[in-house]
Amino acid sequence: MGTRLTATSNAGGAIGAKDRPGHLTGASDQDVVEWAKRGHEAAFRELVRRYERPVFSLLYRMVRDRGLAEDLAQETFIKVLNGLGSYNPQFRFSSWIFKIANNAAIDQLRKRELDTLSLDGSPHATTPEAMRATALQLGDKRETPLQELEARELGGAIERAIARLRPEYRSCILLRHVEGHSYEEIARILELPLGTVKTYIHRARNELRGYLADRKE
Amino acid sequence: MTPTPDTRHLTPDEVELWAEGLLPAARDAHLAQCDACRATAGGERKLFRDLAQLTRFAPEFGFVERVMAKVKIPTPSGPHFRSHSDS
């Protein structure tokens, strides 16, 4: 991290060519973060470019709604980029951003769980009229183009199997086998004991194999 | 004296090591002679491959701009920063 950055303070009063943000593509996340903290807009863009797909994919598979996943991804990046000052470079930047993204997804799923209660009307409604008035209206059943896209993207056997996992199993399996994080990193991201992470991943794999076998039978 | 064959079945951690080509030789020997472990390991490896090949979805076009519109860029620091060199 140090050598790349210290070069900016010499080279005849300008940033050396190899140290310019245009050359951020091959730099480590830590270096890019350091550039961003110094006020280089290109470094912020580089962080978004590196993580937009992984973060969006995790969120999309967690909430299974493109629009919502995009809102959560945007929220995640804004929180991360506006909070770079609190980032601890001892840990991988990816662990930090996935932690914030995963928390956003879990909060959303909890909220949605509460929302599903309102399908039959508010639990606080005291009369049948109030129940009807607060019940969630199920609209036209025809699929919108966005729903069709979601069905195409998330309709495969493995995607449907992942969707059947409990959210905490889903986070673990995606972080381990799609994003390639170590068990220790996942424990840090999810703030869970290492043993719990291992248990979740093993159970999730068993469940996935079971769901995929069911499909074949 | 011939060594006693290792009859312990592979643990889930060992199956993962095997799929990554990192299983110690002694345990590999057990796998070679245990049909149950081979069946489990084969199924796991297929699952790992399926998961590793999942699509990386992209957000809608213009995502970076939408994020950048809400990011506060700190005041550039350092004596030689050039304000327009980034864009």
HADDOCK unambig.tbl for C-alpha pairs under 7 A between the chains (distance, minus, plus):
assign (segid A and resid 8 and name CA) (segid B and resid 80 and name CA) 6.86 0.50 0.50
assign (segid A and resid 9 and name CA) (segid B and resid 79 and name CA) 6.92 0.50 0.50
assign (segid A and resid 9 and name CA) (segid B and resid 80 and name CA) 6.25 0.50 0.50
assign (segid A and resid 13 and name CA) (segid B and resid 80 and name CA) 5.41 0.50 0.50
assign (segid A and resid 14 and name CA) (segid B and resid 80 and name CA) 5.37 0.50 0.50
assign (segid A and resid 15 and name CA) (segid B and resid 80 and name CA) 6.56 0.50 0.50
assign (segid A and resid 15 and name CA) (segid B and resid 81 and name CA) 6.89 0.50 0.50
assign (segid A and resid 21 and name CA) (segid B and resid 86 and name CA) 6.18 0.50 0.50
assign (segid A and resid 37 and name CA) (segid B and resid 74 and name CA) 6.78 0.50 0.50
assign (segid A and resid 38 and name CA) (segid B and resid 74 and name CA) 6.85 0.50 0.50
assign (segid A and resid 38 and name CA) (segid B and resid 76 and name CA) 5.28 0.50 0.50
assign (segid A and resid 38 and name CA) (segid B and resid 77 and name CA) 5.29 0.50 0.50
assign (segid A and resid 39 and name CA) (segid B and resid 73 and name CA) 5.61 0.50 0.50
assign (segid A and resid 39 and name CA) (segid B and resid 74 and name CA) 4.77 0.50 0.50
assign (segid A and resid 39 and name CA) (segid B and resid 75 and name CA) 5.52 0.50 0.50
assign (segid A and resid 39 and name CA) (segid B and resid 76 and name CA) 4.25 0.50 0.50
assign (segid A and resid 39 and name CA) (segid B and resid 77 and name CA) 6.74 0.50 0.50
assign (segid A and resid 40 and name CA) (segid B and resid 76 and name CA) 6.83 0.50 0.50
assign (segid A and resid 40 and name CA) (segid B and resid 86 and name CA) 6.21 0.50 0.50
assign (segid A and resid 41 and name CA) (segid B and resid 73 and name CA) 6.58 0.50 0.50
assign (segid A and resid 41 and name CA) (segid B and resid 86 and name CA) 6.05 0.50 0.50
assign (segid A and resid 42 and name CA) (segid B and resid 86 and name CA) 5.20 0.50 0.50
assign (segid A and resid 42 and name CA) (segid B and resid 87 and name CA) 6.45 0.50 0.50
assign (segid A and resid 45 and name CA) (segid B and resid 64 and name CA) 6.80 0.50 0.50
assign (segid A and resid 48 and name CA) (segid B and resid 64 and name CA) 6.34 0.50 0.50
assign (segid A and resid 53 and name CA) (segid B and resid 56 and name CA) 5.84 0.50 0.50
assign (segid A and resid 53 and name CA) (segid B and resid 57 and name CA) 5.72 0.50 0.50
assign (segid A and resid 53 and name CA) (segid B and resid 58 and name CA) 5.02 0.50 0.50
assign (segid A and resid 53 and name CA) (segid B and resid 59 and name CA) 6.96 0.50 0.50
assign (segid A and resid 54 and name CA) (segid B and resid 56 and name CA) 6.38 0.50 0.50
assign (segid A and resid 56 and name CA) (segid B and resid 57 and name CA) 6.79 0.50 0.50
assign (segid A and resid 56 and name CA) (segid B and resid 58 and name CA) 6.71 0.50 0.50
assign (segid A and resid 56 and name CA) (segid B and resid 59 and name CA) 6.37 0.50 0.50
assign (segid A and resid 57 and name CA) (segid B and resid 56 and name CA) 5.84 0.50 0.50
assign (segid A and resid 57 and name CA) (segid B and resid 57 and name CA) 5.17 0.50 0.50
assign (segid A and resid 70 and name CA) (segid B and resid 59 and name CA) 6.17 0.50 0.50
assign (segid A and resid 74 and name CA) (segid B and resid 67 and name CA) 5.84 0.50 0.50
assign (segid A and resid 77 and name CA) (segid B and resid 67 and name CA) 6.80 0.50 0.50
assign (segid A and resid 78 and name CA) (segid B and resid 67 and name CA) 6.26 0.50 0.50
assign (segid A and resid 78 and name CA) (segid B and resid 70 and name CA) 6.57 0.50 0.50
assign (segid A and resid 78 and name CA) (segid B and resid 71 and name CA) 5.93 0.50 0.50
assign (segid A and resid 81 and name CA) (segid B and resid 71 and name CA) 6.55 0.50 0.50
assign (segid A and resid 82 and name CA) (segid B and resid 71 and name CA) 5.96 0.50 0.50
assign (segid A and resid 82 and name CA) (segid B and resid 72 and name CA) 6.11 0.50 0.50
assign (segid A and resid 177 and name CA) (segid B and resid 48 and name CA) 6.51 0.50 0.50
assign (segid A and resid 177 and name CA) (segid B and resid 51 and name CA) 5.93 0.50 0.50
assign (segid A and resid 177 and name CA) (segid B and resid 52 and name CA) 5.90 0.50 0.50
assign (segid A and resid 178 and name CA) (segid B and resid 51 and name CA) 5.87 0.50 0.50
assign (segid A and resid 178 and name CA) (segid B and resid 52 and name CA) 5.07 0.50 0.50
assign (segid A and resid 202 and name CA) (segid B and resid 12 and name CA) 6.70 0.50 0.50
